[in-house]
Amino acid sequence: MSFYASSEGIRISEEGRRTWLVGRARMTDGSWKDIKLDLDNIIGNDDGKLPDPERRLTGGGQDFTETSSNVRFGFEGGGDVPVLRARLRNASGGEQESDLNLGERITNVNGDLVFN
């Protein structure tokens, strides 16, 4: 089940140097469950880019917040696509803007958000 169509109040929260996806997700019985998903456990910095869902990461894959600034989240476009955006440091020390469609990577499994 798509997490953003079956959730409410979805937003990001930064705590320390970690970024969390928080809100409430609908369970299969129709009730709601508070959610808090640590995005730093599942998303890394791939040389200045958030990971491309079509490409397997070659190491890392965690802690993107440590090497990023201006992390933000919003629902964009006519389909309300859930997009994570940030400026990430690359190997040469520069920064570049990157984004990741979380709707392609996260699903709601009975109230638990699962990264694919």
Secondary structure, 3 states (H helix, E strand, C coil): CECCCCEEEEEEEEECCEEEEEEEEECCCCCEEEEEEEHHHCCECCCCCCCCCCCCCCCCCCEHHHHEEEEEEEEECCCCEEEEEEEEECCCCCEEEEEEEHHHCEEEECCEEEEC
